[in-house]
Amino acid sequence: MKNYILIDIGNTFCKVALCNGRKLLKVYRIEHQHSYDRIGEIADSSNAHKCIISSVSGGYQHIVERLEKRGIEVVILSCDTPLPIRLGYDTPHTLGVDRIAAAVGAHSLFPEDDCIVFDLGTAITIDFIGKNGLFKGGNISPGMSMRFKAMHHYTNKLPLVEPSFPKQINGQSTTEAINNGVVLGIVFEIEEYIRRFPSHKIIFTGGDSIFFAKILKSTIFVVCNLVLNGLSDIVQMNENG
């Protein structure tokens, strides 16, 4: 099987993986300021001939040029890229490519099930994928860190709080009240989706996925590399024409 490079450029970090077929061989988490050099090093040792890039923040042209100089073909993921799912979205050109890749990854894992993907990162995205392979759209709300920072930034006295597992529903201090309001607010939000769609597979991904999976008591599948798994499927579909 051929080797591929998968690049997921997020708001905070860049995740890079080497894959052989659909198997992820190594996954690297890289800060943006080091991405150019590290991706070049990874490419040099990869024996890969093709790469796919998903970026929510742009700024990848220098990486593309470096990879193409090494003879590596680069696919930039967009809504116009041939996909193994269909996009049922009124404005596909505004749809985040990370959401597309995560939806592909979810459908690949559970092709016989309707799925809801919760990407719990800088923002929280909640996306619906039908068992027929149709991306049905979804919702976006502020992520946990964004909520804490917003309350601190837009008030004069509220402190910036580090998240922790709530001991009880009603906070007994301002710090606890902020923590519980943010953390339990997200938990209640997720629980309502689960309640309304009991037959759907629930998939968590993103940097805060394990934190919330430990709080919720529902059956949840945590797939930390869901976007990379989707990119693997997409690049191979484009490889095979």
C-alpha positions as CSV (number, residue, x, y, z in Angstrom):
1,M,0.0,0.0,0.0
2,K,1.1,3.6,-0.6
3,N,2.0,6.1,2.0
4,Y,0.2,9.4,2.4
5,I,0.7,12.6,4.5
6,L,-2.4,13.9,6.2
7,I,-2.3,17.5,7.5
8,D,-5.1,19.0,9.7
9,I,-4.4,22.7,10.3
10,G,-6.6,23.8,13.2
11,N,-7.1,27.1,15.0
12,T,-4.5,26.2,17.7
13,F,-2.3,23.4,16.5
14,C,-1.4,21.5,13.3
15,K,-1.9,17.7,13.3
16,V,0.2,15.7,10.8
17,A,-0.1,12.0,10.2
18,L,1.6,9.4,8.1
19,C,-0.8,6.7,6.8
20,N,-0.4,3.5,4.9
21,G,-3.7,2.6,3.3
22,R,-6.2,3.5,6.0
23,K,-3.9,2.8,8.9
24,L,-2.4,5.8,10.7
25,L,1.3,5.1,11.3
26,K,2.3,8.1,13.3
27,V,0.5,11.3,14.4
28,Y,2.3,14.5,15.3
29,R,0.9,17.6,17.1
30,I,2.8,20.7,16.0
31,E,2.6,24.3,17.0
32,H,1.9,26.6,14.0
33,Q,5.2,28.4,14.2
34,H,7.1,25.1,13.8
35,S,4.9,23.5,11.2
36,Y,6.9,24.5,8.1
37,D,10.2,22.9,9.3
38,R,8.5,19.8,11.0
39,I,6.4,19.0,8.0
40,G,9.4,19.2,5.8
41,E,11.3,16.8,8.1
42,I,8.3,14.4,8.2
43,A,8.0,14.5,4.4
44,D,11.7,13.7,3.9
45,S,11.4,10.5,5.9
46,S,7.9,9.5,4.8
47,N,8.4,7.9,1.4
48,A,5.0,9.5,0.6
49,H,3.9,10.6,-2.9
50,K,0.7,12.4,-2.0
51,C,-0.6,14.7,0.7
52,I,-4.0,16.1,1.6
53,I,-4.4,19.4,3.6
54,S,-7.4,20.4,5.6
55,S,-7.0,24.0,7.0
56,V,-9.5,26.2,8.9
57,S,-6.9,29.0,9.2
58,G,-5.2,29.3,5.8
59,G,-1.5,30.1,5.6
60,Y,-0.5,26.8,4.1
61,Q,0.9,27.9,0.7
62,H,4.5,27.8,1.9
63,I,3.9,24.2,3.1
64,V,2.4,23.3,-0.3
65,E,5.5,24.7,-2.1
66,R,7.9,22.8,0.1
67,L,6.1,19.5,-0.4
68,E,5.8,20.0,-4.2
69,K,9.5,20.6,-4.4
70,R,10.0,17.2,-3.0
71,G,7.7,15.7,-5.7
72,I,4.7,15.2,-3.4
73,E,1.3,15.9,-5.0
74,V,-0.9,18.0,-2.7
75,V,-4.7,18.0,-2.5
76,I,-6.3,20.9,-0.7
77,L,-9.6,19.8,0.8
78,S,-12.6,21.8,-0.2
79,C,-16.3,21.2,-0.8
80,D,-15.4,20.7,-4.5
81,T,-13.1,17.8,-3.7
82,P,-14.6,14.4,-4.6
83,L,-15.9,12.9,-1.4
84,P,-17.3,9.5,-0.2
85,I,-20.3,11.4,1.3
86,R,-22.8,13.9,-0.1
87,L,-23.1,17.5,1.3
88,G,-26.6,18.5,2.1
89,Y,-25.7,22.1,3.0
90,D,-27.2,25.3,1.6
91,T,-23.8,27.1,1.6
92,P,-21.1,24.4,1.0
93,H,-18.4,26.9,0.3
94,T,-18.8,28.2,3.8
95,L,-18.6,24.8,5.4
96,G,-15.4,24.2,7.4
97,V,-13.3,21.5,5.8
98,D,-12.6,20.0,9.2
99,R,-16.3,19.4,9.5
100,I,-16.3,17.7,6.1
101,A,-13.4,15.5,7.0
102,A,-14.9,14.5,10.4
103,A,-18.2,13.6,8.7
104,V,-16.3,11.4,6.3
105,G,-14.5,9.8,9.2
106,A,-17.7,9.2,11.1
107,H,-19.5,7.6,8.1
108,S,-16.5,5.4,7.5
109,L,-16.6,4.1,11.1
110,F,-20.3,3.6,11.2
111,P,-21.7,3.3,7.7
112,E,-24.9,1.6,8.8
113,D,-25.8,4.2,11.4
114,D,-27.0,7.8,11.7
115,C,-24.3,9.7,13.5
116,I,-23.8,13.0,15.4
117,V,-20.3,14.3,15.6
118,F,-19.4,16.6,18.4
119,D,-16.0,18.4,17.7
120,L,-15.1,19.9,21.1
121,G,-12.4,22.3,20.4
122,T,-12.0,26.1,20.1
123,A,-15.6,26.0,18.9
124,I,-18.1,23.2,19.4
125,T,-19.5,21.9,16.1
126,I,-22.4,19.4,16.2
127,D,-22.9,17.7,12.8
128,F,-25.4,15.1,11.6
129,I,-24.4,12.4,9.1
130,G,-27.1,10.0,7.8
131,K,-26.4,6.3,7.2
132,N,-27.1,7.0,3.6
133,G,-23.9,9.1,3.5
134,L,-25.6,12.5,3.5
135,F,-24.1,15.3,5.5
136,K,-27.3,16.9,7.0
137,G,-25.7,20.1,8.4
138,G,-25.3,21.0,12.0
139,N,-24.7,23.7,14.6
140,I,-21.8,25.7,16.0
141,S,-21.4,27.2,19.5
142,P,-18.5,28.6,21.5
143,G,-16.0,26.0,22.9
144,M,-15.2,25.7,26.6
145,S,-12.0,27.8,26.6
146,M,-13.8,30.5,24.5
147,R,-16.6,30.7,27.1
148,F,-14.2,31.1,30.0
149,K,-12.2,33.7,28.2
150,A,-15.3,35.6,27.1
151,M,-16.7,36.0,30.6
152,H,-13.3,37.2,31.9
153,H,-12.8,39.6,29.0
154,Y,-16.2,41.2,28.9
155,T,-16.6,41.8,32.6
156,N,-14.6,43.8,35.1
157,K,-14.4,41.4,38.0
158,L,-15.0,37.8,36.9
159,P,-11.7,35.8,37.0
160,L,-10.3,33.6,34.3
161,V,-11.1,30.0,35.5
162,E,-9.4,26.8,34.6
163,P,-11.9,24.0,33.9
164,S,-12.5,21.2,36.4
165,F,-15.1,18.5,37.0
166,P,-18.1,20.0,38.9
167,K,-18.6,18.6,42.4
168,Q,-22.3,19.6,42.4
169,I,-24.7,21.5,40.2
170,N,-24.8,24.7,42.3
171,G,-21.4,26.4,42.7
172,Q,-20.4,27.6,46.2
173,S,-18.0,30.3,45.1
174,T,-17.6,32.6,42.1
175,T,-14.9,30.4,40.7
176,E,-17.2,27.3,41.1
177,A,-20.2,29.2,39.6
178,I,-18.2,30.1,36.5
179,N,-16.8,26.6,36.1
180,N,-20.1,24.9,36.6
181,G,-21.9,27.4,34.3
182,V,-19.5,26.7,31.5
183,V,-18.9,23.0,31.9
184,L,-22.5,22.0,32.8
185,G,-23.9,24.3,30.2
186,I,-22.0,22.3,27.6
187,V,-22.9,19.0,29.2
188,F,-26.6,19.9,29.2
189,E,-26.4,21.1,25.6
190,I,-24.9,17.7,24.5
191,E,-27.4,15.7,26.6
192,E,-30.3,17.4,24.9
193,Y,-29.0,16.4,21.5
194,I,-28.5,12.8,22.7
195,R,-32.0,12.8,24.2
196,R,-33.6,14.0,21.0
197,F,-31.8,11.5,18.8
198,P,-31.5,8.3,20.8
199,S,-30.8,6.0,17.9
200,H,-27.8,8.0,16.6
201,K,-24.2,7.0,17.2
202,I,-22.6,9.8,19.3
203,I,-19.0,10.5,18.4
204,F,-16.7,12.9,20.2
205,T,-13.5,14.4,18.8
206,G,-11.4,17.5,19.4
207,G,-9.2,18.7,22.3
208,D,-11.9,18.7,25.0
209,S,-13.5,15.4,24.0
210,I,-12.0,13.2,26.7
211,F,-12.8,15.8,29.4
212,F,-16.5,15.7,28.5
213,A,-16.7,12.0,27.8
214,K,-15.6,11.4,31.4
215,I,-18.6,13.5,32.7
216,L,-21.4,12.2,30.5
217,K,-22.9,8.8,31.2
218,S,-24.2,8.1,27.7
219,T,-22.6,5.7,25.3
220,I,-20.0,7.8,23.5
221,F,-17.3,6.9,21.0
222,V,-14.2,9.1,21.4
223,V,-12.2,9.3,18.2
224,C,-9.3,11.7,18.7
225,N,-8.1,11.5,15.1
226,L,-11.5,11.5,13.4
227,V,-10.5,14.4,11.0
228,L,-7.3,12.5,10.1
229,N,-9.2,9.3,9.5
230,G,-11.6,11.2,7.2
231,L,-8.6,12.7,5.3
232,S,-7.2,9.3,4.8
233,D,-10.4,8.1,3.1
234,I,-10.7,11.3,1.0
235,V,-7.1,11.2,-0.3
236,Q,-7.4,7.5,-1.3
237,M,-10.7,8.1,-3.1
238,N,-8.9,10.8,-5.1
239,E,-5.9,8.5,-5.6
240,N,-8.1,5.9,-7.2
241,G,-10.1,8.4,-9.3
